[in-house]
Amino acid sequence: MASRGSASDLGARVPVDDEVAGSADAMTEPSPIADAIVVAAGSSSRMDGLDKLDVELAGRPLLAWSVAAVAAAPEVARIVVVAAARRRRDLEAATWLPDKIVAVVPGGSRRQESVHAGYAAFAAGDDPPGPERVLLVHDGARPLVSPGLVSAVARATAEHGAAIPVLAVAETIKRLDGELVGETVDRSGLATAQTPQGVRSGLLARAYERFPATGPETWTDEAALLEACRIPVHAIPGEPDNLKVTVPADLARTQAVLLGSAPARLGFGHDRHPFGPGDPLALGGLEFAGAPRLHGHSDGDVVLHAIADALLGAAGEGDLGRLFPADARTPRGIASGELVGEVVRRLAAGGLRPVRVDVTIVAARPRLAGRLDEMRDRMAALLGVRPDAVSVKASTGNLDGLEGTGRGISAQAIAVLGAIR
């Protein structure tokens, strides 16, 4: 594939397992020993309608961080990304794809089928992996994995045949009987599994012969498949930050780690409205003459609503609907700029101020590119920050969903708060 840029801006985190990692001298220029599959074909079913892999965190899509971390590990030679069929074409054209990407292939309805699609892409390539070749599988929704952990799993797999990173269970575990506590479970020997998970290609081929990926059995991860085949899986220490983004709240925590900020001072906001009767359109504090108005109790400005929710979330103050209910207590048609102004005043009363806001708008209509700078300046004025502290981007939605088919508009916002000094 053509050059896609590099992952060097990730930085190198410290390897998690000295026994596996070896000496610093040995790590200077390790030879590539692994291929990797990044699985990005999920449905984001618990993300309140968001596609988590497209959400921008610290200026890059979530999936870009996951892929870049894998690519930054020197042990990894090639990467196949397995994507949902609907996003495959856009992903192939993404400018952030690193050079190590050799293919973007469609996934299946289950994780195991998507992993097999990546495995098959390597097997059908010009240089199919031999039986000793290490194959790594990483969740696209784990953007905080360090290149050091990827390297450690690759080397442990080369040594032991299969390896996964794990975290010991620190909390007391209870088995429930309905709404009652049934018993306390002994947590000694229990651990949570992370990715990347590694296996030599020949061992995975043997596992597929016994349990085809399209068979009736469902495996939650690669280690479960190997366990069923009595193939030993070596465990190495994982990383506490290597979380899998599953629900909206995980986005703020992930952003906090990427920015090096305290999680309590970051928030995520999202709003989505269909077009309604009347005009003009209110968006980002601006009016768009001739464009239909968004349906809502207020002026329907989804951009300012998303920002307000992100600010309130960062401050632990709930959401905009709690502060301004959609009933007689809130004037119908109220300008959303007034709502944001009240949110900023509430933050100030609690000793907090907006520091940075990142917004993504999804709308097939109207065309926004020519007014994004004006929108940025207006939002900066409302928030009391410099224009360079506000980032605003727009996407057409690619003919998909309410936004992409021109029936409405949505916006996502991430806000960073700081203390008033």
ABEGO torsion letter per residue (X at the ends): XBBAEBAAAAEBBBBABAAAAEBAAAAABBBBABBBBBBAABAGAAAGGBBAAABBBGGBBAAAAAAAAAAABAABABBBBBBBAAAAAAAAABAABBAABABBBBBBABAAAAAAAAAAAAAABABBBBAABBBBBBBAABAABBAAAAAAAAAAAAAAGBBBBBBBBABBBBBBBEABBABBBBABGBBBBBOBBBBBAAAAAAAAAABBAABABBBABAAAAAAAAGBBBBBBBBBAABBBBABAAAAAAAAAAAAGBBAAABBBBBBBBBBBBEOBBBBGGBBBBGBBBBBEABAGBAAAAAAAAAAAAAAGAEBAAAABBBBAABBBGBBAAAAAAAAAAAAAAAGBBBABBBBBBBBAOBBAAAAAAAAAAAAAAAAGBBAAABBBBBBAGGGBEAAAAGABBBBBBBBBBBBBX
